[in-house]
Structure formats: structure tokens, C-alpha cells
Amino acid sequence: MRLRQLYDRLHKAYGPQHWWPADSPFEVMVGAVLTQNTSWSNVEKAIANLKTHHHLDAEAIANASHQQLAHWLKPSGYFNIKAKRLQNFCRWYQAQGGYAALNRLDTVALRKALLDVNGIGPETADDIVLYAFHRPVFVIDAYTRRLLTRLGLVEGEESYEELRAFCERGLVRVAEPVQIFNEFHALIVMHAKVSCKKNPLCESCAIERHCPAIGVSA
């Protein structure tokens, strides 16, 4: 099965996902930082706290006390670490001139700048580049690695950058790569939640007949 075929089958099974669920590019960035090592439902609670207290803003977050910010972020887990990372990101974001200034960078430079921020790894950076800045980079997460490995499309030991390059090459000829990368990542997450779990629910799998690893846990 080729990547485009996988995309088509998942899209047929689950339909458009309309990711990233956020009201602004900055909210996407905050969510990308907070979603590390937690579920999206927990991130939503933390973001709701920031909105309720009128602190979903780079300047407000940067100037908040660590104690207060950590309290608001508590639903997202690791809240002391995330408060520090989020403030660090917001101070960097302000120093760079905000969204408009960063959006003038080409994709390679933007991604490199994000990776240079303490606490921002490749997955978080690519979430921001794809969903906040609408650039054609593919996000690799644990769900993607698991699915592609089970389907036999990759070995499973590849580095983040190797997997990202593999996915981007496999979809490079699509007419609208940003839209496809966006939808494909979201569809993989949905599929992982529905059936391709660590202990897979193969009986509910939309692509079971194409999977050589039926019933294999990981």
C-alpha cells in the first residue's frame, strides 16, 4: 500500500478532521507545547483556563507568575515544566516580532528557529509549522510510527527526520500538500484512537485487510 492509498482509505473511513482545533495560530502554538505527553482533552482544559483568565496571549503568558501559570496549566500534566517551556516560548516569540515576522521566514528557516527554542522538539516544531503557519511539513508522532510499522511501510527504527522525509516524499506530488499533510496526520491520530492502539482492535479497523500485522501489539 502506498501512502496516498492509505490516506484515501482513512479519509473514506473517517472523513475530514478539520485540524488543528483552535481559534488562532497562537492558540495552535500553545496547544502544540502543552500536548507533549498528554491527551488533547487535557490540553483543552488548560487552554480553557488561560482563556477564562484572559491569558491566552504571548505577552500575558510571558509576564504571568510561574506559580499562577502552572496552576492554570495543571490539567495538561507536568505543569511546572510546561509553564516554564511555555513562558520561554512566548518570550522568544515576542523577541522575534510575533507571527507576522516569523511568517516572513522560509519554511526551512522557520523550522530551524523553532528547533533552537529550549523545550521545542521536532514534533512540536512541525505541529507549529504545519498547523499555525500552514507550511508543507509532515508531523511524525508515535501513532504515525506505529501505523507505518504495522503496515510494513517502514522498519520502525528510523529517526524522526527519516520518517518525515519518507512521508513527504510519498506525498510530494499532491496538488495541495499543506492540506493533505494536515488531514493525513489528523486521520492517523483518529485511526490510532479508534482501532490502531497499542493493543489493536483489529475487528474495527478500516484497513484491516491491508495490514500484515493483524493483532500485533506495540
C-alpha positions as CSV (number, residue, x, y, z in Angstrom):
1,M,0.0,0.0,0.0
2,R,1.3,3.4,-0.9
3,L,0.9,6.4,1.4
4,R,-1.6,8.1,-0.9
5,Q,-3.7,4.9,-0.9
6,L,-3.5,4.8,2.9
7,Y,-4.7,8.5,3.1
8,D,-7.6,7.8,0.7
9,R,-8.8,4.8,2.8
10,L,-8.5,6.6,6.1
11,H,-10.3,9.7,4.6
12,K,-13.1,7.5,3.3
13,A,-13.5,5.8,6.7
14,Y,-13.3,8.9,9.0
15,G,-14.0,11.9,6.7
16,P,-12.4,15.4,7.1
17,Q,-10.9,16.1,10.5
18,H,-10.7,19.9,10.4
19,W,-7.5,20.1,12.4
20,W,-6.0,21.9,14.3
21,P,-8.9,22.7,16.8
22,A,-8.0,26.3,17.7
23,D,-9.3,29.8,17.2
24,S,-6.0,31.4,16.2
25,P,-2.4,30.5,15.1
26,F,-1.1,31.4,18.6
27,E,-3.6,29.0,20.2
28,V,-2.2,26.3,17.9
29,M,1.3,27.1,19.2
30,V,0.2,26.9,22.8
31,G,-1.6,23.6,22.2
32,A,1.5,22.2,20.5
33,V,3.6,22.9,23.6
34,L,1.0,21.6,26.0
35,T,0.1,18.5,24.2
36,Q,3.5,16.9,24.9
37,N,2.9,13.7,27.0
38,T,-0.8,14.2,27.5
39,S,-4.1,13.8,25.8
40,W,-5.8,16.6,23.8
41,S,-8.8,16.6,26.2
42,N,-6.4,17.7,29.0
43,V,-4.8,20.4,26.8
44,E,-8.3,21.8,26.1
45,K,-8.9,22.2,29.8
46,A,-5.6,24.0,30.3
47,I,-6.3,26.3,27.3
48,A,-9.8,27.0,28.7
49,N,-8.2,28.1,31.9
50,L,-6.0,30.5,30.0
51,K,-9.0,31.9,28.1
52,T,-11.1,32.3,31.3
53,H,-8.3,34.3,32.9
54,H,-7.6,36.3,29.8
55,H,-4.1,34.9,29.4
56,L,-4.2,33.3,26.0
57,D,-1.8,35.9,24.8
58,A,2.0,35.8,24.4
59,E,2.6,38.9,26.5
60,A,0.3,37.8,29.2
61,I,1.8,34.4,29.5
62,A,5.3,35.8,29.4
63,N,4.6,38.2,32.3
64,A,2.5,35.8,34.4
65,S,4.0,34.4,37.6
66,H,5.3,30.9,37.3
67,Q,3.1,29.7,40.1
68,Q,-0.1,31.1,38.6
69,L,0.6,29.9,35.1
70,A,1.5,26.4,36.4
71,H,-1.9,26.3,38.3
72,W,-3.8,27.1,35.1
73,L,-1.8,24.5,33.1
74,K,-2.3,21.8,35.8
75,P,-4.8,19.8,33.7
76,S,-2.2,19.2,31.0
77,G,0.2,17.4,33.3
78,Y,3.9,18.2,34.0
79,F,2.6,21.6,34.7
80,N,5.7,23.1,36.2
81,I,7.8,22.0,33.3
82,K,5.2,23.2,30.8
83,A,4.8,26.5,32.4
84,K,8.5,27.1,32.1
85,R,8.6,25.9,28.5
86,L,5.5,27.9,27.5
87,Q,6.9,31.1,29.1
88,N,10.2,30.5,27.4
89,F,8.5,30.1,24.0
90,C,6.3,33.2,24.5
91,R,9.3,35.4,25.4
92,W,11.1,34.0,22.3
93,Y,8.0,34.6,20.2
94,Q,7.8,38.2,21.3
95,A,11.5,38.8,20.7
96,Q,11.2,37.5,17.2
97,G,8.4,40.0,16.4
98,G,5.4,37.7,16.7
99,Y,3.5,35.9,14.0
100,A,4.0,38.4,11.1
101,A,7.8,38.5,11.5
102,L,8.1,34.7,11.8
103,N,5.8,34.1,8.9
104,R,8.2,36.0,6.6
105,L,10.8,33.3,7.1
106,D,11.0,30.5,4.6
107,T,9.9,27.1,5.9
108,V,13.5,25.7,6.5
109,A,14.5,28.8,8.4
110,L,11.2,28.9,10.4
111,R,11.6,25.3,11.4
112,K,15.2,25.7,12.4
113,A,14.4,28.8,14.5
114,L,11.7,26.8,16.4
115,L,14.0,23.9,17.0
116,D,16.5,26.3,18.6
117,V,14.0,27.2,21.3
118,N,14.6,25.4,24.5
119,G,11.8,22.8,25.0
120,I,10.7,22.6,21.4
121,G,11.5,19.3,19.8
122,P,10.8,18.2,16.2
123,E,7.2,17.1,16.6
124,T,6.2,20.2,18.4
125,A,8.0,22.4,15.9
126,D,6.3,20.6,13.0
127,D,2.9,20.9,14.6
128,I,3.5,24.7,14.8
129,V,5.0,24.9,11.2
130,L,2.1,22.9,9.7
131,Y,-0.9,24.0,11.6
132,A,-0.1,27.6,12.7
133,F,2.0,28.7,9.7
134,H,0.4,26.4,7.0
135,R,3.7,25.1,5.6
136,P,4.2,21.7,4.0
137,V,5.9,19.7,6.7
138,F,4.7,16.3,7.8
139,V,4.3,15.7,11.6
140,I,5.6,12.4,12.9
141,D,4.3,11.2,16.2
142,A,4.0,7.8,18.0
143,Y,0.8,7.0,16.2
144,T,2.4,7.5,12.8
145,R,5.4,5.4,13.6
146,R,3.1,2.6,14.9
147,L,0.8,2.5,11.9
148,L,3.5,2.7,9.3
149,T,5.5,0.0,11.0
150,R,2.5,-2.3,11.3
151,L,1.7,-1.8,7.6
152,G,5.3,-2.7,6.8
153,L,5.9,0.6,5.1
154,V,8.9,1.3,7.4
155,E,11.1,-0.8,9.7
156,G,10.1,1.2,12.8
157,E,13.7,2.2,13.9
158,E,14.0,5.1,11.6
159,S,14.8,8.5,13.1
160,Y,12.2,11.3,13.2
161,E,13.8,13.0,10.2
162,E,14.0,9.8,8.2
163,L,10.3,9.2,8.8
164,R,9.4,12.8,8.0
165,A,11.3,12.6,4.7
166,F,9.7,9.3,3.8
167,C,6.2,10.7,4.3
168,E,6.9,13.9,2.5
169,R,8.4,12.1,-0.5
170,G,5.4,9.7,-0.6
171,L,3.0,12.7,-0.9
172,V,5.1,15.2,-2.6
173,R,3.1,15.2,-5.9
174,V,-0.2,16.0,-4.3
175,A,-1.7,19.3,-5.5
176,E,-2.2,20.8,-2.1
177,P,0.5,19.4,0.2
178,V,-0.4,21.5,3.2
179,Q,-4.0,20.4,3.2
180,I,-3.0,16.7,2.7
181,F,-0.3,16.7,5.3
182,N,-2.8,18.3,7.7
183,E,-5.6,15.9,7.0
184,F,-3.3,12.8,6.9
185,H,-1.7,13.5,10.3
186,A,-5.2,14.1,11.8
187,L,-6.6,10.9,10.2
188,I,-3.7,8.8,11.6
189,V,-4.4,10.2,15.1
190,M,-8.1,9.3,14.7
191,H,-7.3,5.8,13.4
192,A,-5.0,5.3,16.4
193,K,-7.7,6.3,18.8
194,V,-10.4,4.1,17.2
195,S,-8.5,0.9,16.4
196,C,-4.7,1.0,15.9
197,K,-4.0,1.2,19.6
198,K,-1.0,-0.3,21.4
199,N,-3.3,-3.3,21.8
200,P,-5.0,-3.1,18.4
201,L,-8.8,-3.5,17.9
202,C,-8.4,-5.2,14.5
203,E,-12.1,-6.1,14.3
204,S,-12.9,-2.3,14.0
205,C,-10.0,-1.5,11.7
206,A,-10.8,0.4,8.5
207,I,-7.7,-1.0,6.7
208,E,-7.5,-4.5,8.3
209,R,-7.2,-6.4,5.1
210,H,-4.2,-4.4,4.1
211,C,-2.3,-4.9,7.4
212,P,0.2,-7.7,7.7
213,A,0.5,-7.2,11.5
214,I,-3.1,-8.0,12.5
215,G,-3.4,-8.4,16.2
216,V,0.2,-7.4,16.9
217,S,0.6,-5.2,20.0
218,A,3.2,-2.5,20.3
